[in-house]
Amino acid sequence: MDIFRIIAAITILASSTERPALVPIQDGGIIELEIHGAVDDALYKYLSGNINRPGVKLVFISINSPGGELKAAVDIVGLFKSAPAKIICRDEEMAASAAMVIFQACNVRTMERGAKMLAHGVKFGMQKGAMVGHKDAMAMAEALHELNMMCVDSMLGRTNVSPLLALQLFDEGIDITIDSAMAVQMGAVDVILPEQL
């Protein structure tokens, strides 16, 4: 178990899902949001409640998250794809797991030089809600494969990652920590921010 998994587990357990309901809309239709802590249904409600407001044209989102629920991440990706506003995200320290899936859906992806991403496949026991009702191992494996294919789709078309590598990262469960240099090589980020920003 690497340090990112330990940090992710601690952060998810300790994170508060309380977020302000609505943030002020600045001149020009700009709003600033945060994805700090766990990715969950409360985060989806917070983001959709703000992004879908009339007059919102540009959304800046800072991300520092160990990940969380893949279903919530998939819902957030759908929200970003259907949003009329342009969404610019910044990985300020860590966009791990479900947060990396969200990060890839942003219109513009920026990353602090020292920030990291963590990609991995969904494994047995990681998505408690995904397994409810599945008694048979083949059905479980199929459900996991479907979740992992959603992760693969988040990488394809936005990165230089080949379909084979994306499949290995997610469906075969390879864990990979991605620093800013690797993110540039993979095409997983659009802009690396200078250190003093």
Disulfide bonds with the S-S distance in Angstrom:
Cys89-Cys106 2.09
